[in-house]
Structure formats: structure tokens, C-alpha cells
Amino acid sequence: MDTSTPTAQPGRAERFVSQVMKQCQQDKGLAARLRRADNPATEYQSWDLLATFGIDLEREEQRLPFASVASAIARAKAESNGSLSLGRAIAACYEDGRDSEQAKARLRRLLACDDIAELCRLLRPLFALIDSRAGQPLDYQQLLRQLLRFPSDPQPVKARWAQDFYSRIADEETP
């Protein structure tokens, strides 16, 4: 766990992800509102949940990562946290994996981001692609920790995504 993230208390990402998954299964209305949390026009519909977790709604660098991950969980109808990192998930979406030019272009576009608002806008269609093609669930906890760290220290986050994408470990070997 990344304890150096100033906006993420130890265990906060884990508690948030598991609670969102649990609440989405129990409350279909909440799940529907959370699916719209990554759209700037309807994001406010998730604020009640975000506020109960102590998320400062006025701080975009804190609000957007939580809203984006909550929306991704609700859209994927995730029941448990996965183990697929973002970099590996992008590669898994294409038949040629890390050798796919489309996959490389998507990764390069993420790596070119410098602010959290732009990054979260780019993640929205990427989450749909991952959900439909990757065949494995994302590690939402790790992703949330990375998104929270991104505004203050983006380079290590970008490096991790690139490392995971270009990793030569066979996809069949992942647990």
C-alpha cells in the first residue's frame, strides 16, 4: 500500500472501494447515480456518498479520483476488487497486447496527461473498454491510490502504468 499519498489515509482506498461495491449491490438507485459520477454534468449525484467518506467536494484533485473509481465500479457491476493494473488492463484489451499500436496510443495519451481532470476524462471511455474486453476486473484500490497521488507526484504513477503495460510477464501467469 502506498502510504506516502498525502490525501489517502492508510486503508481509505480499500474501505471506499469495498463500501462502494457493497452499496451498489444493495441499492440499485445509488448504483445508477454512481454510473453517472464521471460525467461533469451529473457528477453531483454522487456527492452524498463522497461526502460521507470525508472527501472534500471543493477539491477537484480529491473529488475526481473517488468519483471516477466509484463510477467505474458501478458500471462494471464489480462485486470484488480485481488484480489487474491499469497498464496491464490496457494491453489486455487488444489481441496483440502490448504490441498493439492502438494500445500503445492509449497508454501514451494517459502518460501525456498533466492534470487530474484531464486524466479522469480520458479514463471514462477506457474503463468501458477494459470492462468489455479485458476479461478480468481492475484493481480499483490500487488505481484509486494512484489517482490520489497523481496531482502531487505524477511521474511515479505514470512510470508504474508504463512498467505494467510493457511487462513481459505472460498474461496467463497472473493469479
CNS distance restraints for C-alpha pairs under 8 A (distance, minus, plus):
assign (resid   1 and name CA) (resid  10 and name CA) 7.70 0.50 0.50
assign (resid   1 and name CA) (resid 142 and name CA) 7.83 0.50 0.50
assign (resid   2 and name CA) (resid  10 and name CA) 7.97 0.50 0.50
assign (resid   2 and name CA) (resid 145 and name CA) 6.97 0.50 0.50
assign (resid   3 and name CA) (resid   8 and name CA) 7.52 0.50 0.50
assign (resid   3 and name CA) (resid   9 and name CA) 7.24 0.50 0.50
assign (resid   3 and name CA) (resid  10 and name CA) 6.06 0.50 0.50
assign (resid   5 and name CA) (resid   9 and name CA) 7.57 0.50 0.50
assign (resid   5 and name CA) (resid 145 and name CA) 7.37 0.50 0.50
assign (resid   5 and name CA) (resid 148 and name CA) 6.98 0.50 0.50
assign (resid   5 and name CA) (resid 149 and name CA) 5.42 0.50 0.50
assign (resid   6 and name CA) (resid 149 and name CA) 7.53 0.50 0.50
assign (resid   7 and name CA) (resid  62 and name CA) 7.16 0.50 0.50
assign (resid   7 and name CA) (resid 148 and name CA) 6.46 0.50 0.50
assign (resid   7 and name CA) (resid 149 and name CA) 7.55 0.50 0.50
assign (resid   8 and name CA) (resid  12 and name CA) 6.03 0.50 0.50
assign (resid   8 and name CA) (resid  13 and name CA) 6.94 0.50 0.50
assign (resid   8 and name CA) (resid 145 and name CA) 6.87 0.50 0.50
assign (resid   8 and name CA) (resid 148 and name CA) 6.80 0.50 0.50
assign (resid   9 and name CA) (resid  13 and name CA) 7.87 0.50 0.50
assign (resid  11 and name CA) (resid  15 and name CA) 6.05 0.50 0.50
assign (resid  12 and name CA) (resid  16 and name CA) 6.03 0.50 0.50
assign (resid  13 and name CA) (resid  17 and name CA) 6.07 0.50 0.50
assign (resid  13 and name CA) (resid 141 and name CA) 5.39 0.50 0.50
assign (resid  13 and name CA) (resid 142 and name CA) 7.80 0.50 0.50
assign (resid  13 and name CA) (resid 144 and name CA) 6.19 0.50 0.50
assign (resid  13 and name CA) (resid 145 and name CA) 6.32 0.50 0.50
assign (resid  14 and name CA) (resid  18 and name CA) 6.14 0.50 0.50
assign (resid  14 and name CA) (resid 141 and name CA) 5.49 0.50 0.50
assign (resid  15 and name CA) (resid  19 and name CA) 5.96 0.50 0.50
assign (resid  16 and name CA) (resid  20 and name CA) 6.06 0.50 0.50
assign (resid  16 and name CA) (resid  53 and name CA) 7.38 0.50 0.50
assign (resid  17 and name CA) (resid  21 and name CA) 6.22 0.50 0.50
assign (resid  17 and name CA) (resid  69 and name CA) 7.97 0.50 0.50
assign (resid  17 and name CA) (resid  70 and name CA) 7.37 0.50 0.50
assign (resid  17 and name CA) (resid  81 and name CA) 7.54 0.50 0.50
assign (resid  17 and name CA) (resid 140 and name CA) 6.78 0.50 0.50
assign (resid  17 and name CA) (resid 141 and name CA) 6.23 0.50 0.50
assign (resid  18 and name CA) (resid  22 and name CA) 6.13 0.50 0.50
assign (resid  18 and name CA) (resid  80 and name CA) 7.29 0.50 0.50
assign (resid  18 and name CA) (resid  81 and name CA) 7.49 0.50 0.50
assign (resid  19 and name CA) (resid  23 and name CA) 5.97 0.50 0.50
assign (resid  20 and name CA) (resid  24 and name CA) 5.93 0.50 0.50
assign (resid  20 and name CA) (resid  70 and name CA) 6.50 0.50 0.50
assign (resid  20 and name CA) (resid  73 and name CA) 7.49 0.50 0.50
assign (resid  20 and name CA) (resid  74 and name CA) 7.93 0.50 0.50
assign (resid  21 and name CA) (resid  25 and name CA) 6.40 0.50 0.50
assign (resid  21 and name CA) (resid  73 and name CA) 6.76 0.50 0.50
assign (resid  21 and name CA) (resid  74 and name CA) 7.41 0.50 0.50
assign (resid  21 and name CA) (resid  77 and name CA) 7.79 0.50 0.50
assign (resid  21 and name CA) (resid  78 and name CA) 6.35 0.50 0.50
assign (resid  21 and name CA) (resid  79 and name CA) 5.76 0.50 0.50
assign (resid  21 and name CA) (resid  80 and name CA) 6.94 0.50 0.50
assign (resid  22 and name CA) (resid  26 and name CA) 6.46 0.50 0.50
assign (resid  22 and name CA) (resid  79 and name CA) 7.41 0.50 0.50
assign (resid  23 and name CA) (resid  27 and name CA) 5.75 0.50 0.50
assign (resid  23 and name CA) (resid  30 and name CA) 7.44 0.50 0.50
assign (resid  23 and name CA) (resid  31 and name CA) 7.64 0.50 0.50
assign (resid  24 and name CA) (resid  28 and name CA) 6.05 0.50 0.50
assign (resid  24 and name CA) (resid  30 and name CA) 6.24 0.50 0.50
assign (resid  24 and name CA) (resid  31 and name CA) 4.67 0.50 0.50
assign (resid  24 and name CA) (resid  74 and name CA) 6.44 0.50 0.50
assign (resid  24 and name CA) (resid  77 and name CA) 7.65 0.50 0.50
assign (resid  25 and name CA) (resid  31 and name CA) 7.65 0.50 0.50
assign (resid  25 and name CA) (resid  77 and name CA) 7.93 0.50 0.50
assign (resid  25 and name CA) (resid  79 and name CA) 7.63 0.50 0.50
assign (resid  27 and name CA) (resid  31 and name CA) 6.39 0.50 0.50
assign (resid  28 and name CA) (resid  32 and name CA) 6.15 0.50 0.50
assign (resid  29 and name CA) (resid  33 and name CA) 6.35 0.50 0.50
assign (resid  30 and name CA) (resid  34 and name CA) 6.08 0.50 0.50
assign (resid  31 and name CA) (resid  35 and name CA) 6.21 0.50 0.50
assign (resid  31 and name CA) (resid  74 and name CA) 5.44 0.50 0.50
assign (resid  32 and name CA) (resid  36 and name CA) 6.97 0.50 0.50
assign (resid  32 and name CA) (resid  74 and name CA) 7.41 0.50 0.50
assign (resid  33 and name CA) (resid  37 and name CA) 6.65 0.50 0.50
assign (resid  33 and name CA) (resid  45 and name CA) 5.74 0.50 0.50
assign (resid  33 and name CA) (resid  46 and name CA) 6.22 0.50 0.50
assign (resid  34 and name CA) (resid  38 and name CA) 7.96 0.50 0.50
assign (resid  34 and name CA) (resid  45 and name CA) 7.23 0.50 0.50
assign (resid  34 and name CA) (resid  46 and name CA) 5.64 0.50 0.50
assign (resid  34 and name CA) (resid  67 and name CA) 7.65 0.50 0.50
assign (resid  34 and name CA) (resid  70 and name CA) 6.15 0.50 0.50
assign (resid  34 and name CA) (resid  71 and name CA) 4.93 0.50 0.50
assign (resid  34 and name CA) (resid  74 and name CA) 6.03 0.50 0.50
assign (resid  35 and name CA) (resid  70 and name CA) 7.60 0.50 0.50
assign (resid  35 and name CA) (resid  71 and name CA) 4.50 0.50 0.50
assign (resid  35 and name CA) (resid  72 and name CA) 7.05 0.50 0.50
assign (resid  35 and name CA) (resid  74 and name CA) 5.36 0.50 0.50
assign (resid  35 and name CA) (resid  75 and name CA) 5.42 0.50 0.50
assign (resid  36 and name CA) (resid  42 and name CA) 5.86 0.50 0.50
assign (resid  36 and name CA) (resid  43 and name CA) 6.19 0.50 0.50
assign (resid  36 and name CA) (resid  45 and name CA) 7.55 0.50 0.50
assign (resid  36 and name CA) (resid  46 and name CA) 7.94 0.50 0.50
assign (resid  36 and name CA) (resid  71 and name CA) 6.44 0.50 0.50
assign (resid  37 and name CA) (resid  42 and name CA) 6.20 0.50 0.50
assign (resid  37 and name CA) (resid  43 and name CA) 4.07 0.50 0.50
assign (resid  37 and name CA) (resid  44 and name CA) 7.12 0.50 0.50
assign (resid  37 and name CA) (resid  45 and name CA) 6.67 0.50 0.50
assign (resid  37 and name CA) (resid  46 and name CA) 5.65 0.50 0.50
assign (resid  37 and name CA) (resid  67 and name CA) 5.41 0.50 0.50
assign (resid  37 and name CA) (resid  68 and name CA) 6.56 0.50 0.50
assign (resid  37 and name CA) (resid  70 and name CA) 7.26 0.50 0.50
assign (resid  37 and name CA) (resid  71 and name CA) 5.36 0.50 0.50
assign (resid  38 and name CA) (resid  42 and name CA) 7.72 0.50 0.50
assign (resid  38 and name CA) (resid  43 and name CA) 5.91 0.50 0.50
assign (resid  38 and name CA) (resid  64 and name CA) 7.68 0.50 0.50
assign (resid  38 and name CA) (resid  67 and name CA) 5.97 0.50 0.50
assign (resid  38 and name CA) (resid  68 and name CA) 5.03 0.50 0.50
assign (resid  38 and name CA) (resid  71 and name CA) 5.91 0.50 0.50
assign (resid  38 and name CA) (resid 120 and name CA) 7.62 0.50 0.50
assign (resid  38 and name CA) (resid 121 and name CA) 7.64 0.50 0.50
assign (resid  38 and name CA) (resid 124 and name CA) 6.73 0.50 0.50
assign (resid  39 and name CA) (resid  43 and name CA) 5.45 0.50 0.50
assign (resid  40 and name CA) (resid  44 and name CA) 7.95 0.50 0.50
assign (resid  43 and name CA) (resid  47 and name CA) 7.25 0.50 0.50
assign (resid  43 and name CA) (resid  67 and name CA) 7.33 0.50 0.50
assign (resid  46 and name CA) (resid  50 and name CA) 6.37 0.50 0.50
assign (resid  46 and name CA) (resid  67 and name CA) 7.03 0.50 0.50
assign (resid  47 and name CA) (resid  51 and name CA) 5.80 0.50 0.50
assign (resid  47 and name CA) (resid  57 and name CA) 7.16 0.50 0.50
assign (resid  48 and name CA) (resid  52 and name CA) 6.38 0.50 0.50
assign (resid  49 and name CA) (resid  53 and name CA) 6.78 0.50 0.50
assign (resid  50 and name CA) (resid  54 and name CA) 6.76 0.50 0.50
assign (resid  50 and name CA) (resid  55 and name CA) 5.53 0.50 0.50
assign (resid  50 and name CA) (resid  57 and name CA) 7.57 0.50 0.50
assign (resid  50 and name CA) (resid  63 and name CA) 7.55 0.50 0.50
assign (resid  50 and name CA) (resid  66 and name CA) 7.28 0.50 0.50
assign (resid  50 and name CA) (resid  67 and name CA) 7.48 0.50 0.50
assign (resid  51 and name CA) (resid  55 and name CA) 5.25 0.50 0.50
assign (resid  51 and name CA) (resid  56 and name CA) 6.97 0.50 0.50
assign (resid  51 and name CA) (resid  57 and name CA) 7.00 0.50 0.50
assign (resid  55 and name CA) (resid  62 and name CA) 6.70 0.50 0.50
assign (resid  55 and name CA) (resid  63 and name CA) 6.37 0.50 0.50
assign (resid  56 and name CA) (resid  62 and name CA) 6.63 0.50 0.50
assign (resid  56 and name CA) (resid  63 and name CA) 6.52 0.50 0.50
assign (resid  57 and name CA) (resid  62 and name CA) 7.47 0.50 0.50
assign (resid  57 and name CA) (resid  63 and name CA) 5.47 0.50 0.50
assign (resid  58 and name CA) (resid  63 and name CA) 7.48 0.50 0.50
assign (resid  59 and name CA) (resid  63 and name CA) 6.05 0.50 0.50
assign (resid  60 and name CA) (resid  64 and name CA) 5.58 0.50 0.50
assign (resid  60 and name CA) (resid 116 and name CA) 7.90 0.50 0.50
assign (resid  60 and name CA) (resid 117 and name CA) 7.47 0.50 0.50
assign (resid  61 and name CA) (resid  65 and name CA) 7.00 0.50 0.50
assign (resid  61 and name CA) (resid 116 and name CA) 6.13 0.50 0.50
assign (resid  61 and name CA) (resid 117 and name CA) 7.64 0.50 0.50
assign (resid  61 and name CA) (resid 148 and name CA) 7.11 0.50 0.50
assign (resid  61 and name CA) (resid 151 and name CA) 6.35 0.50 0.50
assign (resid  62 and name CA) (resid  66 and name CA) 6.91 0.50 0.50
assign (resid  62 and name CA) (resid 148 and name CA) 6.48 0.50 0.50
assign (resid  63 and name CA) (resid  67 and name CA) 6.10 0.50 0.50
assign (resid  64 and name CA) (resid  68 and name CA) 5.87 0.50 0.50
assign (resid  64 and name CA) (resid 116 and name CA) 7.38 0.50 0.50
assign (resid  64 and name CA) (resid 117 and name CA) 6.98 0.50 0.50
assign (resid  64 and name CA) (resid 120 and name CA) 6.86 0.50 0.50
assign (resid  65 and name CA) (resid  69 and name CA) 6.15 0.50 0.50
assign (resid  65 and name CA) (resid 116 and name CA) 7.76 0.50 0.50
assign (resid  65 and name CA) (resid 120 and name CA) 7.05 0.50 0.50
assign (resid  65 and name CA) (resid 144 and name CA) 6.29 0.50 0.50
assign (resid  65 and name CA) (resid 147 and name CA) 5.54 0.50 0.50
assign (resid  65 and name CA) (resid 148 and name CA) 6.21 0.50 0.50
assign (resid  66 and name CA) (resid  70 and name CA) 6.02 0.50 0.50
assign (resid  66 and name CA) (resid 144 and name CA) 6.85 0.50 0.50
assign (resid  67 and name CA) (resid  71 and name CA) 6.06 0.50 0.50
assign (resid  68 and name CA) (resid  72 and name CA) 6.19 0.50 0.50
assign (resid  68 and name CA) (resid 120 and name CA) 6.43 0.50 0.50
assign (resid  68 and name CA) (resid 123 and name CA) 7.89 0.50 0.50
assign (resid  68 and name CA) (resid 124 and name CA) 7.38 0.50 0.50
assign (resid  69 and name CA) (resid  73 and name CA) 6.16 0.50 0.50
assign (resid  69 and name CA) (resid 140 and name CA) 6.73 0.50 0.50
assign (resid  69 and name CA) (resid 143 and name CA) 7.82 0.50 0.50
assign (resid  69 and name CA) (resid 144 and name CA) 6.48 0.50 0.50
assign (resid  70 and name CA) (resid  74 and name CA) 6.19 0.50 0.50
assign (resid  71 and name CA) (resid  75 and name CA) 6.06 0.50 0.50
assign (resid  72 and name CA) (resid  76 and name CA) 6.05 0.50 0.50
assign (resid  72 and name CA) (resid 124 and name CA) 7.72 0.50 0.50
assign (resid  72 and name CA) (resid 127 and name CA) 6.22 0.50 0.50
assign (resid  72 and name CA) (resid 128 and name CA) 7.92 0.50 0.50
assign (resid  73 and name CA) (resid  77 and name CA) 5.92 0.50 0.50
assign (resid  73 and name CA) (resid  78 and name CA) 5.43 0.50 0.50
assign (resid  73 and name CA) (resid 140 and name CA) 7.73 0.50 0.50
assign (resid  74 and name CA) (resid  78 and name CA) 6.80 0.50 0.50
assign (resid  75 and name CA) (resid 128 and name CA) 7.85 0.50 0.50
assign (resid  76 and name CA) (resid 128 and name CA) 7.94 0.50 0.50
assign (resid  76 and name CA) (resid 131 and name CA) 6.02 0.50 0.50
assign (resid  78 and name CA) (resid 137 and name CA) 7.40 0.50 0.50
assign (resid  81 and name CA) (resid 137 and name CA) 7.01 0.50 0.50
assign (resid  81 and name CA) (resid 138 and name CA) 6.89 0.50 0.50
assign (resid  81 and name CA) (resid 139 and name CA) 5.61 0.50 0.50
assign (resid  81 and name CA) (resid 140 and name CA) 6.09 0.50 0.50
assign (resid  81 and name CA) (resid 141 and name CA) 7.13 0.50 0.50
assign (resid  82 and name CA) (resid 136 and name CA) 7.04 0.50 0.50
assign (resid  82 and name CA) (resid 137 and name CA) 4.51 0.50 0.50
assign (resid  82 and name CA) (resid 138 and name CA) 4.74 0.50 0.50
assign (resid  82 and name CA) (resid 139 and name CA) 4.40 0.50 0.50
assign (resid  82 and name CA) (resid 140 and name CA) 6.91 0.50 0.50
assign (resid  83 and name CA) (resid 136 and name CA) 7.87 0.50 0.50
assign (resid  83 and name CA) (resid 137 and name CA) 6.70 0.50 0.50
assign (resid  83 and name CA) (resid 138 and name CA) 5.82 0.50 0.50
assign (resid  83 and name CA) (resid 139 and name CA) 4.60 0.50 0.50
assign (resid  84 and name CA) (resid  88 and name CA) 6.33 0.50 0.50
assign (resid  84 and name CA) (resid  89 and name CA) 6.00 0.50 0.50
assign (resid  84 and name CA) (resid 136 and name CA) 6.66 0.50 0.50
assign (resid  84 and name CA) (resid 137 and name CA) 6.14 0.50 0.50
assign (resid  84 and name CA) (resid 138 and name CA) 4.52 0.50 0.50
assign (resid  84 and name CA) (resid 139 and name CA) 5.20 0.50 0.50
assign (resid  85 and name CA) (resid  89 and name CA) 5.99 0.50 0.50
assign (resid  85 and name CA) (resid 138 and name CA) 6.06 0.50 0.50
assign (resid  85 and name CA) (resid 139 and name CA) 5.74 0.50 0.50
assign (resid  85 and name CA) (resid 142 and name CA) 7.52 0.50 0.50
assign (resid  85 and name CA) (resid 143 and name CA) 7.31 0.50 0.50
assign (resid  85 and name CA) (resid 161 and name CA) 7.63 0.50 0.50
assign (resid  85 and name CA) (resid 164 and name CA) 6.98 0.50 0.50
assign (resid  86 and name CA) (resid  90 and name CA) 6.29 0.50 0.50
assign (resid  86 and name CA) (resid 138 and name CA) 6.99 0.50 0.50
assign (resid  86 and name CA) (resid 139 and name CA) 7.83 0.50 0.50
assign (resid  86 and name CA) (resid 143 and name CA) 7.10 0.50 0.50
assign (resid  86 and name CA) (resid 161 and name CA) 6.24 0.50 0.50
assign (resid  86 and name CA) (resid 164 and name CA) 7.63 0.50 0.50
assign (resid  86 and name CA) (resid 165 and name CA) 7.84 0.50 0.50
assign (resid  87 and name CA) (resid  91 and name CA) 6.62 0.50 0.50
assign (resid  87 and name CA) (resid 107 and name CA) 7.43 0.50 0.50
assign (resid  87 and name CA) (resid 160 and name CA) 7.73 0.50 0.50
assign (resid  87 and name CA) (resid 161 and name CA) 4.50 0.50 0.50
assign (resid  87 and name CA) (resid 162 and name CA) 6.12 0.50 0.50
assign (resid  87 and name CA) (resid 163 and name CA) 7.37 0.50 0.50
assign (resid  87 and name CA) (resid 164 and name CA) 4.83 0.50 0.50
assign (resid  87 and name CA) (resid 165 and name CA) 4.09 0.50 0.50
assign (resid  87 and name CA) (resid 166 and name CA) 7.85 0.50 0.50
assign (resid  88 and name CA) (resid  92 and name CA) 6.06 0.50 0.50
assign (resid  88 and name CA) (resid 161 and name CA) 7.86 0.50 0.50
assign (resid  88 and name CA) (resid 164 and name CA) 5.42 0.50 0.50
assign (resid  88 and name CA) (resid 165 and name CA) 4.80 0.50 0.50
assign (resid  88 and name CA) (resid 167 and name CA) 8.00 0.50 0.50
assign (resid  89 and name CA) (resid  93 and name CA) 6.40 0.50 0.50
assign (resid  89 and name CA) (resid 130 and name CA) 6.24 0.50 0.50
assign (resid  89 and name CA) (resid 134 and name CA) 5.98 0.50 0.50
assign (resid  89 and name CA) (resid 138 and name CA) 7.17 0.50 0.50
assign (resid  89 and name CA) (resid 165 and name CA) 7.81 0.50 0.50
assign (resid  90 and name CA) (resid  94 and name CA) 7.52 0.50 0.50
assign (resid  90 and name CA) (resid  97 and name CA) 7.90 0.50 0.50
assign (resid  90 and name CA) (resid 103 and name CA) 6.12 0.50 0.50
assign (resid  90 and name CA) (resid 106 and name CA) 7.62 0.50 0.50
assign (resid  90 and name CA) (resid 107 and name CA) 7.27 0.50 0.50
assign (resid  90 and name CA) (resid 126 and name CA) 7.98 0.50 0.50
assign (resid  90 and name CA) (resid 130 and name CA) 6.78 0.50 0.50
assign (resid  90 and name CA) (resid 134 and name CA) 7.66 0.50 0.50
assign (resid  90 and name CA) (resid 165 and name CA) 7.09 0.50 0.50
assign (resid  91 and name CA) (resid  96 and name CA) 7.86 0.50 0.50
assign (resid  91 and name CA) (resid  97 and name CA) 4.32 0.50 0.50
assign (resid  91 and name CA) (resid  98 and name CA) 4.91 0.50 0.50
assign (resid  91 and name CA) (resid 100 and name CA) 7.71 0.50 0.50
assign (resid  91 and name CA) (resid 103 and name CA) 5.91 0.50 0.50
assign (resid  91 and name CA) (resid 165 and name CA) 6.05 0.50 0.50
assign (resid  92 and name CA) (resid  97 and name CA) 5.53 0.50 0.50
assign (resid  92 and name CA) (resid  98 and name CA) 7.93 0.50 0.50
assign (resid  92 and name CA) (resid 130 and name CA) 7.92 0.50 0.50
assign (resid  92 and name CA) (resid 133 and name CA) 7.36 0.50 0.50
assign (resid  92 and name CA) (resid 134 and name CA) 5.03 0.50 0.50
assign (resid  92 and name CA) (resid 135 and name CA) 7.91 0.50 0.50
assign (resid  92 and name CA) (resid 171 and name CA) 7.93 0.50 0.50
assign (resid  93 and name CA) (resid  97 and name CA) 6.97 0.50 0.50
assign (resid  93 and name CA) (resid 103 and name CA) 7.66 0.50 0.50
assign (resid  93 and name CA) (resid 129 and name CA) 7.03 0.50 0.50
assign (resid  93 and name CA) (resid 130 and name CA) 6.08 0.50 0.50
assign (resid  93 and name CA) (resid 133 and name CA) 4.94 0.50 0.50
assign (resid  93 and name CA) (resid 134 and name CA) 4.76 0.50 0.50
assign (resid  94 and name CA) (resid  98 and name CA) 7.97 0.50 0.50
assign (resid  94 and name CA) (resid 100 and name CA) 6.54 0.50 0.50
assign (resid  94 and name CA) (resid 102 and name CA) 7.92 0.50 0.50
assign (resid  94 and name CA) (resid 103 and name CA) 6.69 0.50 0.50
assign (resid  94 and name CA) (resid 133 and name CA) 7.70 0.50 0.50
assign (resid  95 and name CA) (resid 100 and name CA) 7.44 0.50 0.50
assign (resid  96 and name CA) (resid 100 and name CA) 4.89 0.50 0.50
assign (resid  97 and name CA) (resid 103 and name CA) 7.14 0.50 0.50
assign (resid  98 and name CA) (resid 103 and name CA) 6.54 0.50 0.50
assign (resid  98 and name CA) (resid 104 and name CA) 6.80 0.50 0.50
assign (resid  98 and name CA) (resid 165 and name CA) 6.35 0.50 0.50
assign (resid  98 and name CA) (resid 166 and name CA) 6.05 0.50 0.50
assign (resid  99 and name CA) (resid 103 and name CA) 7.60 0.50 0.50
assign (resid  99 and name CA) (resid 104 and name CA) 7.41 0.50 0.50
assign (resid 100 and name CA) (resid 104 and name CA) 6.27 0.50 0.50
assign (resid 101 and name CA) (resid 105 and name CA) 6.06 0.50 0.50
assign (resid 102 and name CA) (resid 106 and name CA) 6.26 0.50 0.50
assign (resid 103 and name CA) (resid 107 and name CA) 6.25 0.50 0.50
assign (resid 104 and name CA) (resid 108 and name CA) 6.04 0.50 0.50
assign (resid 105 and name CA) (resid 109 and name CA) 6.14 0.50 0.50
assign (resid 106 and name CA) (resid 110 and name CA) 6.46 0.50 0.50
assign (resid 107 and name CA) (resid 111 and name CA) 6.19 0.50 0.50
assign (resid 107 and name CA) (resid 162 and name CA) 7.37 0.50 0.50
assign (resid 108 and name CA) (resid 112 and name CA) 6.14 0.50 0.50
assign (resid 109 and name CA) (resid 113 and name CA) 6.83 0.50 0.50
assign (resid 110 and name CA) (resid 119 and name CA) 6.59 0.50 0.50
assign (resid 110 and name CA) (resid 122 and name CA) 7.15 0.50 0.50
assign (resid 110 and name CA) (resid 158 and name CA) 7.92 0.50 0.50
assign (resid 111 and name CA) (resid 158 and name CA) 5.68 0.50 0.50
assign (resid 113 and name CA) (resid 118 and name CA) 6.46 0.50 0.50
assign (resid 113 and name CA) (resid 119 and name CA) 5.83 0.50 0.50
assign (resid 114 and name CA) (resid 118 and name CA) 7.49 0.50 0.50
assign (resid 114 and name CA) (resid 119 and name CA) 7.61 0.50 0.50
assign (resid 114 and name CA) (resid 151 and name CA) 7.99 0.50 0.50
assign (resid 114 and name CA) (resid 154 and name CA) 7.51 0.50 0.50
assign (resid 115 and name CA) (resid 119 and name CA) 6.33 0.50 0.50
assign (resid 115 and name CA) (resid 150 and name CA) 7.90 0.50 0.50
assign (resid 115 and name CA) (resid 151 and name CA) 6.35 0.50 0.50
assign (resid 116 and name CA) (resid 120 and name CA) 6.02 0.50 0.50
assign (resid 116 and name CA) (resid 147 and name CA) 7.54 0.50 0.50
assign (resid 116 and name CA) (resid 150 and name CA) 6.89 0.50 0.50
assign (resid 116 and name CA) (resid 151 and name CA) 6.04 0.50 0.50
assign (resid 117 and name CA) (resid 121 and name CA) 6.27 0.50 0.50
assign (resid 118 and name CA) (resid 122 and name CA) 6.34 0.50 0.50
assign (resid 119 and name CA) (resid 123 and name CA) 6.22 0.50 0.50
assign (resid 120 and name CA) (resid 124 and name CA) 6.48 0.50 0.50
assign (resid 121 and name CA) (resid 125 and name CA) 7.99 0.50 0.50
assign (resid 122 and name CA) (resid 126 and name CA) 6.74 0.50 0.50
assign (resid 123 and name CA) (resid 127 and name CA) 5.91 0.50 0.50
assign (resid 124 and name CA) (resid 128 and name CA) 6.88 0.50 0.50
assign (resid 125 and name CA) (resid 129 and name CA) 6.35 0.50 0.50
assign (resid 126 and name CA) (resid 130 and name CA) 6.11 0.50 0.50
assign (resid 127 and name CA) (resid 131 and name CA) 6.00 0.50 0.50
assign (resid 128 and name CA) (resid 132 and name CA) 6.21 0.50 0.50
assign (resid 129 and name CA) (resid 133 and name CA) 5.96 0.50 0.50
assign (resid 129 and name CA) (resid 134 and name CA) 7.67 0.50 0.50
assign (resid 130 and name CA) (resid 134 and name CA) 4.95 0.50 0.50
assign (resid 130 and name CA) (resid 135 and name CA) 7.82 0.50 0.50
assign (resid 131 and name CA) (resid 135 and name CA) 7.22 0.50 0.50
assign (resid 131 and name CA) (resid 136 and name CA) 7.86 0.50 0.50
assign (resid 131 and name CA) (resid 137 and name CA) 7.30 0.50 0.50
assign (resid 139 and name CA) (resid 143 and name CA) 6.28 0.50 0.50
assign (resid 140 and name CA) (resid 144 and name CA) 5.99 0.50 0.50
assign (resid 141 and name CA) (resid 145 and name CA) 6.35 0.50 0.50
assign (resid 142 and name CA) (resid 146 and name CA) 6.22 0.50 0.50
assign (resid 143 and name CA) (resid 147 and name CA) 6.11 0.50 0.50
assign (resid 144 and name CA) (resid 148 and name CA) 6.13 0.50 0.50
assign (resid 145 and name CA) (resid 149 and name CA) 6.28 0.50 0.50
assign (resid 146 and name CA) (resid 150 and name CA) 6.05 0.50 0.50
assign (resid 146 and name CA) (resid 157 and name CA) 5.95 0.50 0.50
assign (resid 147 and name CA) (resid 151 and name CA) 7.64 0.50 0.50
assign (resid 149 and name CA) (resid 153 and name CA) 5.93 0.50 0.50
assign (resid 149 and name CA) (resid 154 and name CA) 6.87 0.50 0.50
assign (resid 149 and name CA) (resid 157 and name CA) 7.47 0.50 0.50
assign (resid 150 and name CA) (resid 154 and name CA) 4.24 0.50 0.50
assign (resid 150 and name CA) (resid 155 and name CA) 7.83 0.50 0.50
assign (resid 150 and name CA) (resid 157 and name CA) 6.38 0.50 0.50
assign (resid 153 and name CA) (resid 157 and name CA) 7.47 0.50 0.50
assign (resid 154 and name CA) (resid 158 and name CA) 6.15 0.50 0.50
assign (resid 155 and name CA) (resid 159 and name CA) 6.01 0.50 0.50
assign (resid 156 and name CA) (resid 160 and name CA) 6.11 0.50 0.50
assign (resid 157 and name CA) (resid 161 and name CA) 6.41 0.50 0.50
assign (resid 158 and name CA) (resid 162 and name CA) 6.25 0.50 0.50
assign (resid 159 and name CA) (resid 163 and name CA) 5.97 0.50 0.50
assign (resid 160 and name CA) (resid 164 and name CA) 6.03 0.50 0.50
assign (resid 161 and name CA) (resid 165 and name CA) 6.06 0.50 0.50
assign (resid 162 and name CA) (resid 166 and name CA) 6.10 0.50 0.50
assign (resid 163 and name CA) (resid 167 and name CA) 5.80 0.50 0.50
assign (resid 169 and name CA) (resid 173 and name CA) 7.05 0.50 0.50
assign (resid 170 and name CA) (resid 174 and name CA) 7.47 0.50 0.50
